Amino acid sequence: MNVPTLQSFVAGRWIGAEAAVALHCAIDGRTVYHTHAEALDFDEALEHARCRGLPALLAEDFQQRAARLKALAAFLMEHKEELYAVSALSGATRADSWIDIEGGIGTLFAYASLGRDGLPSGNLVHEGPAIALGRKGGFAASHVLVPRRGVAVHINAFNFPVWGMLEKFAPSFLAAMPCVVKPATATSYLTEAAVRLMQRSAILPEGCLQLVIGGTGDLLERLQGQDMVTFTGSADTAVRLRSMPSLLRNAVPFNAEADSLNCSILAPDVAPDAPEFELFVREVAREMTVKAGQKCTAIRRAIVPRRRLDEVAHRLRQALQATVLGDPAQPGVTMGPLASRGQLDDVRSRVEQLRAGAEVVLDGSTLAPPRGEGCAGGAFLAPTLLLAREPHARGGAHDIEAFGPVCTLMAYEDLDDALQLASLGRGSLVGSLVTQDPAVAAKAVAQMAALHGRLLLLDREAAAESTGHGSPLPQLKHGGPGRAGGGEELGGLRAVHHQLQRCAVQGSPTMLAAMTGEYVRGARVIESEVHPFRRSFDELRIGESLLTHRRTVTEADIVHFGGLTGDYFYMHFDEIAARDTQFGRRIAHGYFVLSAAAGLFVSPAPGPVLANYGLDTLRFIKPVAPGDTIQARLTCKRKIDRNRKDHKGVGQGVVAWDVEVRNQDGELVASYDILTLVSKRPPATS
């Protein structure tokens, strides 16, 4: 049989014809691919990323890159079955492959939405509000985030060859960082298939994505201070790479997400007949068998009350004995092999070390042999459950990780003891607590949060919608302190911001406004004879402003507003009670002031302003009393082109308006932003 040779994608071309290392099917051991023997020119790769990829990415803005991510995700979803076919060689079940393939594509969709909704047009993020540094308002400062103008090197683990790449690529792409992706060799054939699809889509700009099959050679030694490295893998490898002299010398940011000894705690309040007890057993069993336990977030330590230990062990044994091991193509198979024979040897060695200080509750070798032809040559390991009755002893599952379907039960005396055992993992990606008692949850989180990147609180209420202990989500931080690497990935826009450069800028409000492309309070405004609400999105200029006429608040206003809303709060209607407050008199409803201001600045006739999205940063600064006179200033603060069109083909964008409401003494009484949907000019007709 002709075994194909994988290729790297570097400097815009596929490289690799001569076979090197053989890669084997995890199910039956047959050779399915070879890596290539050709050496790569990493100078050329980095030059291509800097000279082709970076300018192409910077030629577009956050919104345009978000739109590309969405289109790419849609393309990959359309062709996902090509990836499922290749994934089968890794021994993954359909459900396992779903996590990797569609989980990765879902992350692209998620970041496309996050970018569309949370990032501006342009390539600068203003981390406002601006801070006044002078008494007269002429000197201010703020922070901005801009593209680093460097290259991101992504080094990924073998267990998620698609998701692992895409969860790093998505925020890097939004941040305008061209990527060089280095997958783990054992499953690099699936990453290569995904990159080929991405290139086939013709959606990505040239130079923004390169693929390295095999070793990284001297790639990391060539990085500069604007570049960054993101790594997923073992803690030992993370330490070795992080401490490379070239990375330290150039202060290259290094983000590590390392395998960790994650734990799940069954709280002392949970009785064997409670739904939470079954939830705990189900969660531990699932985390041991999904992806054959090859997840950096899998439960390695199950911490249970000593009085519940035997019952938990019994139920877990029953659940795990129902596992059907074998070729996922065979009917009824629920768990496939480990990723490689090398991985199998490593896990077996770790299990032997763990058995030195633990009892065996379930020995995987006693279960039925794997189903399927040729499975004797595969990397199969059945679930193995151990039990540590004296879990405070040094070593064991607090220090040794078997990266497969292996978990150790640990007995604790009380909640404080359980939390102490959890801390012995010295930093984890995720921990979970199964409890019915909110007080227990509150106490546990206050302590566990210091040593865990993410915490799942599981009870019967959350169970129906819970994504589970081991499921990182694009909106939530993925990473953890200590042994887990000290890094942060995902977390919504945090991941994008992490790959941008933050800079503090000082100057006049006018200069800050020009620099950020966003109106800064105190900057010069553009007084216009045309009401800003009458201008289309295209015509409207940042800083365009309207100073309204004035309105005196009357007793009748307060009475009518209270009658309309049913708000008869004493501060608005009880003169005697109001005298005893800090205000010393009755005041108008804050929401009346808001409504009255809208009446001052709204242009009522149909026009480009289509809808009000809502209010941001609303603050009532000073009270308004009957007899006070208010006036509003409406200023175009920010424009975001969402690249959308309505049913008539007319484009739309979002405009944020700065609103100041002041009294007769010029004092600010209310401050907020209004978000509106504004149409563009209709397309020209022939």
ZATOR-565340 format. One line per 5 residues: their letters; for each residue x, y, z of C-alpha. Coordinates in steps of 0.1 Angstrom, whole numbers, plus 5000, padded with zeros to 4 digits. Layout:
A	X,Y,Z | ...
REM end
This chain:
MNVPT	5000,5000,5000 | 5013,5035,4991 | 5015,5054,5024 | 5011,5091,5019 | 5037,5116,5033
LQSFV	5024,5146,5052 | 5035,5180,5041 | 5043,5213,5058 | 5027,5245,5045 | 5054,5271,5046
AGRWI	5059,5304,5026 | 5028,5297,5005 | 5037,5262,4993 | 5034,5226,5004 | 5067,5210,5013
GAEAA	5074,5173,5018 | 5079,5143,4995 | 5105,5121,5012 | 5091,5099,5040 | 5105,5101,5075
VALHC	5087,5090,5107 | 5059,5065,5104 | 5026,5074,5120 | 5003,5045,5129 | 4966,5040,5131
AIDGR	4957,5038,5168 | 4932,5010,5162 | 4953,4984,5145 | 4988,4997,5144 | 4992,4999,5106
TVYHT	5012,5027,5091 | 4989,5054,5077 | 5012,5084,5071 | 5048,5094,5072 | 5061,5128,5083
HAEAL	5084,5144,5057 | 5122,5143,5058 | 5128,5177,5042 | 5142,5204,5065 | 5123,5236,5067
DFDEA	5137,5271,5063 | 5123,5289,5094 | 5138,5322,5084 | 5117,5320,5052 | 5086,5310,5072
LEHAR	5090,5340,5095 | 5098,5364,5067 | 5067,5352,5048 | 5046,5358,5079 | 5060,5393,5085
CRGLP	5062,5405,5049 | 5030,5388,5035 | 5008,5377,5063 | 5010,5407,5086 | 5004,5434,5060
ALLAE	4974,5414,5046 | 4959,5412,5081 | 4965,5448,5089 | 4949,5459,5056 | 4916,5448,5072
DFQQR	4901,5458,5105 | 4887,5437,5134 | 4852,5436,5119 | 4864,5424,5085 | 4886,5397,5101
AARLK	4856,5386,5122 | 4836,5382,5090 | 4864,5361,5075 | 4863,5338,5106 | 4826,5333,5102
ALAAF	4830,5324,5065 | 4858,5300,5073 | 4838,5283,5100 | 4809,5279,5076 | 4832,5264,5050
LMEHK	4847,5239,5075 | 4813,5229,5087 | 4802,5222,5052 | 4832,5199,5047 | 4835,5185,5082
EELYA	4829,5148,5071 | 4864,5149,5054 | 4878,5156,5088 | 4857,5129,5105 | 4871,5103,5081
VSALS	4907,5112,5090 | 4899,5115,5127 | 4888,5079,5127 | 4925,5068,5123 | 4932,5083,5158
GATRA	4907,5059,5173 | 4883,5086,5183 | 4846,5078,5185 | 4822,5100,5166 | 4814,5118,5198
DSWID	4851,5123,5205 | 4857,5136,5170 | 4827,5159,5174 | 4844,5176,5204 | 4876,5181,5184
IEGGI	4862,5190,5149 | 4829,5207,5155 | 4841,5220,5189 | 4869,5237,5170 | 4846,5250,5142
GTLFA	4822,5263,5169 | 4851,5282,5185 | 4856,5300,5151 | 4819,5309,5150 | 4821,5321,5186
YASLG	4851,5344,5180 | 4835,5357,5148 | 4805,5368,5170 | 4827,5381,5198 | 4847,5402,5173
RDGLP	4816,5415,5156 | 4799,5425,5188 | 4829,5435,5210 | 4856,5450,5187 | 4856,5483,5168
SGNLV	4860,5491,5132 | 4897,5498,5127 | 4927,5482,5144 | 4928,5500,5177 | 4908,5492,5208
HEGPA	4902,5520,5232 | 4903,5508,5268 | 4884,5538,5282 | 4871,5558,5297 | 4898,5585,5295
IALGR	4912,5597,5328 | 4914,5634,5335 | 4949,5644,5346 | 4945,5681,5349 | 4920,5703,5368
KGGFA	4910,5723,5338 | 4902,5694,5315 | 4930,5700,5291 | 4952,5670,5299 | 4940,5634,5300
ASHVL	4951,5598,5295 | 4938,5565,5284 | 4949,5530,5273 | 4948,5516,5238 | 4954,5481,5225
VPRRG	4969,5477,5190 | 4983,5447,5170 | 5017,5436,5181 | 5030,5434,5145 | 5046,5401,5153
VAVHI	5041,5364,5146 | 5023,5338,5168 | 5038,5304,5171 | 5013,5278,5183 | 5026,5245,5196
NAFNF	4998,5221,5202 | 4992,5187,5219 | 4982,5154,5202 | 4947,5150,5218 | 4928,5178,5200
PVWGM	4945,5182,5166 | 4917,5204,5152 | 4902,5222,5182 | 4937,5228,5197 | 4947,5246,5165
LEKFA	4915,5266,5160 | 4911,5278,5196 | 4945,5295,5193 | 4941,5306,5157 | 4908,5324,5161
PSFLA	4919,5351,5186 | 4953,5354,5169 | 4937,5360,5136 | 4914,5387,5151 | 4944,5403,5167
AMPCV	4961,5405,5132 | 4989,5380,5142 | 5000,5356,5114 | 5003,5321,5128 | 5028,5293,5125
VKPAT	5011,5261,5138 | 5031,5232,5150 | 5008,5202,5159 | 5020,5172,5179 | 5034,5146,5154
ATSYL	5013,5116,5165 | 4980,5131,5152 | 4994,5158,5128 | 4977,5141,5099 | 4944,5155,5111
TEAAV	4958,5190,5116 | 4972,5188,5081 | 4938,5178,5067 | 4922,5208,5084 | 4948,5232,5072
RLMQR	4944,5219,5036 | 4907,5226,5039 | 4914,5261,5053 | 4937,5269,5023 | 4912,5254,4999
SAILP	4885,5278,5011 | 4906,5307,4997 | 4891,5327,5026 | 4924,5334,5045 | 4948,5361,5034
EGCLQ	4982,5348,5022 | 5008,5343,5049 | 4984,5343,5079 | 4986,5306,5085 | 5016,5282,5081
LVIGG	5019,5246,5092 | 5050,5228,5105 | 5050,5190,5104 | 5077,5175,5126 | 5102,5194,5147
TGDLL	5104,5231,5152 | 5142,5232,5147 | 5155,5267,5155 | 5122,5284,5149 | 5118,5296,5185
ERLQG	5154,5309,5185 | 5145,5333,5156 | 5116,5350,5174 | 5116,5387,5183 | 5100,5407,5210
QDMVT	5068,5414,5191 | 5062,5377,5185 | 5046,5353,5210 | 5044,5316,5217 | 5014,5296,5229
FTGSA	5020,5261,5240 | 4998,5232,5250 | 5014,5200,5264 | 5032,5186,5293 | 5044,5208,5322
DTAVR	5080,5196,5317 | 5081,5206,5281 | 5065,5240,5289 | 5093,5247,5314 | 5120,5237,5289
LRSMP	5106,5259,5261 | 5097,5288,5283 | 5133,5290,5296 | 5150,5291,5262 | 5176,5319,5263
SLLRN	5164,5334,5231 | 5128,5338,5244 | 5141,5352,5277 | 5165,5376,5261 | 5139,5390,5237
AVPFN	5111,5389,5263 | 5089,5369,5240 | 5055,5363,5256 | 5050,5326,5264 | 5015,5313,5272
AEADS	5014,5277,5285 | 4984,5255,5290 | 4999,5223,5306 | 4984,5190,5316 | 4972,5191,5352
LNCSI	4959,5169,5380 | 4924,5182,5380 | 4900,5171,5407 | 4863,5168,5414 | 4849,5169,5449
LAPDV	4818,5152,5462 | 4806,5176,5489 | 4798,5161,5524 | 4762,5172,5522 | 4754,5148,5493
APDAP	4737,5116,5503 | 4738,5084,5481 | 4701,5088,5472 | 4705,5124,5461 | 4705,5132,5423
EFELF	4739,5150,5429 | 4755,5117,5440 | 4746,5101,5406 | 4758,5133,5388 | 4792,5130,5405
VREVA	4795,5093,5395 | 4784,5101,5359 | 4808,5130,5356 | 4838,5111,5368 | 4830,5081,5345
REMTV	4825,5104,5315 | 4857,5122,5320 | 4876,5089,5323 | 4862,5076,5290 | 4856,5106,5267
KAGQK	4886,5108,5243 | 4899,5077,5262 | 4907,5100,5291 | 4932,5120,5269 | 4920,5154,5279
CTAIR	4941,5180,5297 | 4909,5188,5317 | 4900,5152,5326 | 4893,5143,5363 | 4924,5126,5377
RAIVP	4915,5129,5414 | 4880,5121,5426 | 4878,5134,5462 | 4849,5119,5483 | 4838,5118,5519
RRRLD	4854,5088,5537 | 4820,5075,5547 | 4809,5075,5511 | 4841,5060,5497 | 4829,5024,5492
EVAHR	4796,5034,5477 | 4812,5057,5452 | 4837,5030,5443 | 4810,5005,5438 | 4789,5028,5416
LRQAL	4819,5040,5396 | 4830,5004,5390 | 4795,4995,5377 | 4795,5025,5354 | 4830,5019,5340
QATVL	4823,4982,5335 | 4797,4991,5310 | 4824,5007,5287 | 4827,4988,5254 | 4863,4991,5241
GDPAQ	4872,4987,5205 | 4873,5001,5170 | 4847,5029,5170 | 4835,5017,5136 | 4821,4986,5154
PGVTM	4785,4988,5167 | 4782,4994,5204 | 4818,5006,5209 | 4818,5035,5234 | 4856,5041,5238
GPLAS	4885,5039,5214 | 4922,5035,5219 | 4948,5059,5230 | 4964,5080,5203 | 4995,5058,5198
RGQLD	5014,5028,5211 | 5040,5052,5226 | 5012,5069,5246 | 4999,5035,5257 | 5034,5026,5271
DVRSR	5036,5059,5289 | 5002,5055,5306 | 5009,5019,5316 | 5041,5030,5332 | 5023,5058,5351
VEQLR	4996,5034,5363 | 5023,5011,5378 | 5037,5041,5397 | 5002,5050,5410 | 4995,5015,5421
AGAEV	5024,5016,5445 | 5004,5038,5468 | 4968,5028,5460 | 4943,5000,5458 | 4929,4988,5425
VLDGS	4891,4992,5423 | 4889,4983,5386 | 4917,4968,5366 | 4912,4976,5329 | 4929,4944,5319
TLAPP	4901,4924,5334 | 4875,4938,5310 | 4865,4923,5277 | 4891,4926,5249 | 4886,4954,5224
RGEGC	4861,4947,5196 | 4873,4948,5160 | 4896,4932,5136 | 4933,4939,5142 | 4927,4956,5176
AGGAF	4955,4935,5191 | 4979,4958,5174 | 4962,4990,5187 | 4968,5013,5216 | 4939,5001,5237
LAPTL	4936,5006,5275 | 4904,5000,5294 | 4893,5023,5323 | 4914,5019,5354 | 4901,5031,5388
LLARE	4924,5033,5418 | 4917,5042,5455 | 4939,5061,5480 | 4926,5056,5515 | 4954,5078,5529
PHARG	4956,5105,5502 | 4979,5129,5521 | 5009,5107,5514 | 5035,5123,5492 | 5036,5112,5455
GAHDI	5008,5093,5440 | 4980,5110,5421 | 4990,5144,5435 | 5022,5142,5414 | 5018,5115,5388
EAFGP	4995,5119,5358 | 4985,5090,5337 | 4972,5107,5306 | 4945,5082,5298 | 4913,5065,5313
VCTLM	4928,5065,5348 | 4914,5082,5380 | 4922,5079,5417 | 4896,5080,5444 | 4906,5099,5475
AYEDL	4890,5099,5509 | 4886,5130,5530 | 4874,5137,5566 | 4856,5171,5562 | 4853,5199,5537
DDALQ	4885,5216,5549 | 4903,5183,5544 | 4888,5180,5509 | 4900,5215,5500 | 4934,5208,5513
LASLG	4936,5176,5491 | 4925,5197,5461 | 4953,5221,5467 | 4980,5193,5466 | 4976,5193,5428
RGSLV	4996,5226,5429 | 4975,5243,5402 | 4949,5229,5378 | 4930,5238,5347 | 4897,5229,5362
GSLVT	4881,5216,5393 | 4845,5207,5401 | 4823,5206,5432 | 4791,5186,5433 | 4769,5199,5461
QDPAV	4734,5209,5471 | 4745,5235,5496 | 4752,5271,5484 | 4772,5278,5516 | 4795,5249,5509
AAKAV	4799,5261,5473 | 4807,5297,5485 | 4834,5284,5510 | 4849,5261,5485 | 4852,5286,5456
AQMAA	4868,5312,5478 | 4897,5288,5484 | 4898,5267,5452 | 4898,5297,5429 | 4934,5305,5438
LHGRL	4946,5272,5424 | 4922,5265,5395 | 4916,5282,5362 | 4879,5272,5361 | 4855,5258,5385
LLLDR	4822,5239,5379 | 4796,5239,5406 | 4773,5211,5397 | 4738,5204,5412 | 4705,5191,5400
EAAAE	4695,5227,5388 | 4725,5231,5366 | 4727,5195,5354 | 4702,5197,5325 | 4723,5224,5308
STGHG	4758,5218,5322 | 4785,5215,5296 | 4805,5193,5320 | 4837,5194,5340 | 4860,5189,5311
SPLPQ	4846,5213,5284 | 4864,5245,5279 | 4842,5272,5263 | 4853,5301,5240 | 4837,5326,5264
LKHGG	4856,5313,5295 | 4892,5313,5305 | 4911,5281,5297 | 4943,5278,5316 | 4954,5276,5352
PGRAG	4981,5285,5377 | 5011,5266,5389 | 5014,5231,5374 | 4988,5240,5348 | 5012,5264,5332
GGEEL	5001,5298,5345 | 4987,5308,5312 | 4953,5320,5298 | 4936,5311,5266 | 4901,5317,5254
GGLRA	4880,5338,5279 | 4862,5356,5252 | 4878,5388,5240 | 4905,5384,5268 | 4923,5361,5244
VHHQL	4923,5387,5217 | 4934,5415,5241 | 4961,5392,5254 | 4976,5392,5219 | 4974,5429,5214
QRCAV	4999,5455,5228 | 4986,5478,5255 | 4999,5513,5256 | 4991,5543,5278 | 4986,5575,5259
QGSPT	4986,5610,5274 | 4975,5643,5258 | 4946,5667,5254 | 4911,5652,5250 | 4911,5664,5214
MLAAM	4943,5645,5207 | 4931,5614,5225 | 4899,5615,5204 | 4919,5618,5172 | 4941,5589,5182
TGEYV	4914,5565,5194 | 4889,5574,5166 | 4864,5578,5195 | 4851,5610,5210 | 4866,5617,5245
RGARV	4847,5639,5268 | 4862,5674,5268 | 4875,5672,5232 | 4866,5697,5206 | 4832,5690,5191
IESEV	4818,5696,5156 | 4788,5718,5159 | 4765,5710,5130 | 4735,5728,5116 | 4721,5694,5106
HPFRR	4708,5673,5135 | 4732,5643,5139 | 4702,5619,5138 | 4695,5631,5102 | 4729,5620,5089
SFDEL	4735,5585,5075 | 4762,5562,5090 | 4786,5572,5061 | 4781,5610,5066 | 4783,5611,5103
RIGES	4816,5623,5118 | 4831,5614,5151 | 4827,5644,5174 | 4796,5657,5156 | 4775,5672,5183
LLTHR	4742,5688,5192 | 4736,5711,5221 | 4698,5711,5228 | 4674,5737,5240 | 4667,5739,5278
RTVTE	4638,5725,5298 | 4627,5735,5334 | 4616,5706,5355 | 4582,5712,5372 | 4561,5698,5400
ADIVH	4537,5686,5373 | 4565,5667,5355 | 4572,5647,5387 | 4536,5640,5394 | 4528,5629,5359
FGGLT	4559,5607,5356 | 4550,5590,5389 | 4515,5584,5378 | 4526,5570,5345 | 4552,5546,5359
GDYFY	4537,5538,5393 | 4569,5550,5409 | 4558,5569,5441 | 4591,5566,5459 | 4591,5590,5489
MHFDE	4621,5610,5476 | 4599,5622,5448 | 4566,5628,5467 | 4572,5632,5504 | 4585,5667,5512
IAARD	4589,5661,5549 | 4607,5627,5546 | 4630,5641,5518 | 4642,5670,5540 | 4658,5644,5563
TQFGR	4679,5630,5535 | 4713,5641,5522 | 4695,5660,5495 | 4674,5681,5518 | 4645,5683,5494
RIAHG	4624,5663,5469 | 4640,5654,5437 | 4629,5643,5402 | 4630,5606,5392 | 4664,5598,5376
YFVLS	4646,5581,5347 | 4625,5612,5342 | 4657,5631,5337 | 4668,5604,5312 | 4634,5606,5294
AAAGL	4634,5644,5294 | 4669,5644,5279 | 4657,5621,5251 | 4629,5645,5244 | 4654,5673,5241
FVSPA	4677,5656,5216 | 4656,5631,5196 | 4647,5640,5160 | 4612,5625,5157 | 4608,5622,5119
PGPVL	4618,5590,5101 | 4655,5590,5092 | 4688,5570,5092 | 4685,5561,5129 | 4666,5528,5129
ANYGL	4667,5514,5165 | 4680,5520,5200 | 4702,5492,5212 | 4702,5504,5248 | 4723,5524,5272
DTLRF	4759,5519,5286 | 4777,5536,5315 | 4746,5553,5328 | 4753,5574,5359 | 4731,5599,5378
IKPVA	4757,5624,5391 | 4737,5651,5409 | 4700,5653,5418 | 4675,5674,5398 | 4648,5692,5418
PGDTI	4616,5709,5408 | 4626,5743,5393 | 4660,5731,5380 | 4667,5736,5343 | 4684,5708,5323
QARLT	4701,5708,5289 | 4717,5679,5270 | 4746,5675,5246 | 4745,5646,5222 | 4779,5638,5205
CKRKI	4788,5610,5181 | 4813,5590,5201 | 4820,5558,5181 | 4811,5542,5148 | 4812,5504,5142
DRNRK	4807,5491,5107 | 4791,5457,5111 | 4791,5451,5073 | 4754,5442,5074 | 4727,5450,5050
DHKGV	4689,5451,5054 | 4663,5433,5031 | 4666,5462,5006 | 4704,5459,5004 | 4711,5491,5024
GQGVV	4741,5488,5047 | 4739,5494,5085 | 4763,5503,5113 | 4762,5509,5150 | 4768,5544,5165
AWDVE	4775,5551,5201 | 4764,5586,5213 | 4779,5603,5243 | 4752,5621,5263 | 4758,5648,5289
VRNQD	4729,5663,5308 | 4737,5695,5328 | 4717,5718,5351 | 4714,5756,5350 | 4748,5759,5368
GELVA	4766,5738,5342 | 4769,5709,5366 | 4767,5674,5351 | 4736,5656,5364 | 4735,5625,5342
SYDIL	4760,5608,5318 | 4756,5578,5295 | 4761,5563,5261 | 4733,5555,5237 | 4738,5527,5211
TLVSK	4718,5531,5179 | 4715,5512,5146 | 4720,5536,5117 | 4716,5530,5080 | 4741,5539,5054
RPPAT	4733,5558,5022 | 4712,5537,4998 | 4732,5523,4969 | 4731,5543,4938 | 4706,5532,4912
S	4713,5533,4875
REM end
